[in-house]
Amino acid sequence: MASCGLLMSKAVFAGGETPPCTSILTFIDCDAENGQGIKDTVKLFVNILSAGVYVAATIGIIWCGVLMITARDDPSQVAKARKRIIEIVIGLVAWVLIHVLIVFIIPGGDTGGLV
């Protein structure tokens, strides 16, 4: 891709100087030479969000199991718990698809996530 160099050219500074870090976010590692600052930020965000999604889904499924166990002879309680489990599974599938899309969009395809 010859045109890729025109769209994403590297900044050149006199005397081999390294460009200053212009990030206002203190947790972004300014790797100006490789341009990895924003990629690292997206990786951090995706990893935190993934952990939250998986923990919430696990707690939700455990709670639904408790609801099913304590339902006794109440079929509406069992149906409610079963419906919630299906919704949690649909949410997990949706998150996995979103995560795959994020991995596809990020250059190099590595988010270091849990999927």
C-alpha positions, 0 to 999 in steps of 0.5 A: 500500500504505497498511499498508506505512507502518505496518510500515516507519515511519521513526524520528523524533528530536527537533530533526532529530537523526540517529539514532546508528549502532548497527552493530557491524560496521565495514564497514557504512556506517550510512546511517540516513536511508535505511536502506541499511546492511544492503542494502549489506552484502548487496550486498557479500556477494553480490558476493564470493560471486559472484566466488568462484563464477565464478572456481571454475567457470572454474578447474574447467572449465579443469582438466577440459579439461586432464584431457580433453587428457591422458586420451589413450586412457583413456575413464574419465578422459574420462568423469570430466572430462565428469561434472565439467563437467556438475556445474560447469554445474549448479552455475552454473545453481543459483547464477544461480537463487539470485542471481535469488532474492536480487535478487527479495528485496532491495528495489529488486532491485539487488545490483550483482552479476555476473549 
